[in-house]
């Protein structure tokens, strides 16, 4: 199927009646992943600091657009939102690359540092590496980027910091279920049912942190790590000091992408459900507070990277259709500008 057949998709998201509420809309897709209808090709990038980054490629025709993915907290190339998106990309023969943050590819990274929500410098290096290594046959094709949750926050921060310069690298961006205000998101995760998500994240984060202690004895207090019961506590003990921040408050303040939305110049689609358990609707921006390049899509339902649609058992097709349609529209605009 050719790229020209990609339809303009304007339908707003409506949750199926059998999937009520933000928590169920978040959890159901997580536990009911779509089938992976393709095979990845893994590439390892050795870094100048002695660490490495793993990239999973889905190769298609060289004369097709490329979509780069940045996953969420403790996500990877098998996350449901990535599988559903790449399954759709294959239909149109678009290429994709899932860039894993350090320590998220299934293999522990080598350094004490890992990744964090505001690491726009890492985003910049990763994007330049992908684009600079593209063969000449691909160089004329547009590059789009999708960032989800934590990865979306770092991506939006990069877009705002770079302004017009970002347009030299990417033609369009989609950011989904982003914790735009990290303090608001952190507070939300520390209350009520949301503590279920916190315990889930802390299980893997603390396991990796204890592995770091074996690599680097004395890196932080092991007993304090055992006592960590919130993302705030973990970031205070591990994430903030390992990545150059004074404490959690400093990390969240500096890293939140909401403050950068007014500086974005690349066409960007920002999708956040108003019932996302991780991000209070009250903290979402209004259109007047963001750049004209940013399109806000805030459906009432959808949960955190959920957006399941259709009769039971449902399909994860709304998000891929929405994003692919947005990217294709940007592609058409670029062609008009060149002609």
N, C-alpha and C positions, 0 to 999 in steps of 0.2 A: 504493500500500500504506500503510495507516495505521500510526501509531506504536504502536498497541496490539498489533500483530502482531510486534513485536521480541521474539525469544525470549530467555529467560535462558540464557546461554552459559557453561557451567561446565567445558567440556573443557580439560584441560591440554595444553600444546603438546607435540607429538611430531614430531621432524624426520623427513622422508622418508628412506628408506634410500639413495636416490640422491644425497643432499646431506649428506655427512658432514663434521663438523668446523666449528668456529666461523668460520674464515676463509672457507671456501666458502659457508657460510650467510650471511655478511655480504656477500660480493662478488656472488653470483649475482643477488639481487634488485636490486642497484644497477645491474647491466648488463642487466637484463630487466624494465624498468619496465612496469607495467600501462598499457593505453590510457587516455587522458584522455577520459572520456565526458561532458564538460561544457565550458562556456566560462566563464572568469573575467571579472568586471568589475573593472577596476583603479581604485583611488581613491588619490590622493596627499594625505597630510597634511603641511602646512607647519608647521614647529615654531618655537617662539619663539626658539630659539638660531640660526635661520637655516638649519637643515638640513631634511630631509624624510624621511618614511617612506612606503613604498608598501604598500598592502593589496590583496590579491586576494580578491574576494567571489564566492561561489557563491550566488546568490539563489534562494530558494524562497518558500513561503508565509510570510506575516508571522506567522501563528499557529503557528509551529513553533519548536522549540529552536534555539539557535545554538551551534556549536562553533567555538572560536577555536584556531588553530594557531600554535605557535612552533617553528620549524625548528631543525635542528642546525647545527654548524659548517660554514659555506660552503654551507648548503642553501638551498632556495627553494621556491616553490609548485609546482615540477615534481618535487620529490623523490618517490621511489617510495612512501614511507610516507604521504605526504600524498595522492597520487593514489589509492592503494588505499582510504584512509579516506573521501575525499570521494565516490568512486564508490559506496561503501556508504551514505553519508549520503543521497545522491540517491534511493536506493531508498525511503527513508522520508520524503523531502521535508524533511529538516532543512537548515537554512542553515549556511554556514560562512564563515569569514574567515581567510585566511592573512596574518599580519602579518610583513613582512620586517624583519629587523634592518637597521640602517643599512649601506648598501653592498651588500646581498644581493639586490636586486630586478633586477639587470642594468644598473643605472645607478649610477655612483660617487656616494657621498654627498659633501656639500660641505665638511664640517668635517674637521679632523685626526683627531678621535676616530672610532671605528667602533662595535663592539659587543664584549661580553665575557661570560664564563660566569657572572658574579655580578651582572649589571646588573638587580637587582630594582627599582630606581627606574624604569628604563625600562619594565619589565614593568607596574608599577603605573600609569604614565601611559598606556600603550597600552590596557590593559584598561578604564580609566576612560573613555578617549576613545571606544572602541567602544560601551560601555554607555550613556554619556551622550548619544550621538548617535542611539540607537535610537528610531525613531518610537513613538508611544504604543501603536500596535497590537501592537508586539513586546514592550512593557515587561513584560508578565506572563509571558513565556516564559523558561524557565531558560537560563542561559548555562553552557556547559561548556568546558573548556580542555584541549588536548593539547599537551604539550611533549616534544620529542624531543632526546636527547643534550644538547648545550650549552644549547639552549632549555629543555629539561626541568630542567636544573640551576638556571638563573636563575628558572624558575617555582617550583620547590620552595623555593628560598631566599625568594622573595617570600611564599609561603604560610606559611612558618614565622615570618617577621618580622611578618606582619600578624595571625596567629592568628585570633581570632574576627572581626576586621574583614573578612577575606577573604570570609567567608560573605555579606556584603552585596553582593558583586559576582558571585561564581560559585557554582554549585550542586554542581560535581564536577570532578575533575581526573584525567587520566591522564598519567603521565610514563613515557617509554619509553627504555630503554638509556641511562640517565643516568650520567655520570661523577661520582657522588656524592662521591667523594674525588679531587679533581683531581690531587693529588700521586701517588696510586697509579695513576691513569689515565695521567698524564704519563710515569711510569716504565715502564709497560707499553708505551706507544707508542714508547719508545726502544730496544726490544729485539727481536731476532729478526725474524721475518716482519713484525711490526707496523711496522717501519720503512717498509714499502711504503705503509701508510696515511699515515705521517708525511710522506713525500715528496709524496704526492698533496695533502694539505692545504697543505703549504708552497708548492707550485707556485702555487696561487691566492692564498694569503695574501701571499707575497712579491711577486707581480705587483701586487696592490692597494697594497702598501706602497711600491713604487717609484713608482706613480702618485701616491701621497700626497706623496712627496718632490718630484715635479714641481710639485705645488700649493703645497707648503710646504717650500722649500729649507732644509736644515739641521735638519729635524725629528728625524732620527736619522742614524747613521753608515751611509752607503750600502755601504761596504766590509764592515762588520760584518754588514749584512743579507745580502750575497752569501754570507758564510760560514755563515750560520745553517743548521744541519743537524738541528735538533731543535725540537720545540714549546717546550721549555724555553728554548732560546736565543732563539726568536722572541718569546716572551712577555716575556723579560727586556729585549729591545731595543725592542720595539714596544708590545705590549699593555699591560704593566704601567705604564710611564711615561705613555703616552697617556691612561690612565684613572685616574690618581691613586694608583697603588700603588708601593711602594718598589722591588720587584723581583718575579721570578716566584714566589718562595717566599711573599712577602706576598700576592700576588694569589691564588695557589691556596689559601692558608690562609683568607683572608677570604671567598673566593667559594664554597668547597665547600658543597654543600647538605646533606650528611650530618648536620652539626651542628644543622640546623634541623628535622629530621624529627620530633622529639619535640614540636614546638610547633604542628604543623599541626592545624587544626580542620575544614577542608573535607574531605569524603569524597574520598579520593585512592587511585588504583590505581597502584602502582609496579611496572613490568614490566622486569626485567633478566635476560637469559639468563646462566647461570653460566659459559658458554663464550664470553662476549662478549670479543673480543680487546682492547677498549678499557678494560674494567673488571674487575679480578681478582675472582673469586668470594670470595676471602678478605677483601675490603674491603666486601662487602655487609653491610647491617645485619641483625640478627635482629629478630623481631617485638617482643620486649620492649624494644628500644631506640628504637622509633618510637611515635608517637601512636596511640591506638586508632582514629583516623580514617583511618589509612593501612593499606591492604591490600597485602601483599607477594606478588608473583607472580614467583618466580625459577625458571623451568624450566631443566632441565639443558642443553638445546640451544636454538639460535635465532640465535646470533651477535649482531652489533650491528645492531639494527633490521632483522633478517632475517625469521625466523618464516615462511618459505615452507612450504606444506603441499600434500599430495596427490601423485598420480602425475606424472611428468615431462610437461610442463615446469613444473608446479606453479602454485599460485595464492597470492596474498598476501591470504588471507581470514581467517586466525586472529586477527590483531591487530585488524582492524576489528570482527569479531564480538565479541571479548572486550571491547573498549573501549565499543562502542555498547551492548552489553548492560549494562555497568556504569553508563553514563550513564542509560540508560532505567530501571534499578532505582532510581537516585537520584531520578529524576523521579517515579516512583511513590511513593517515600517522602515526597517533598515534598508531593505531592498529599494523601497521608494525613494529614500534619501540618496542612495547611490546612483539611481537612474536619472 
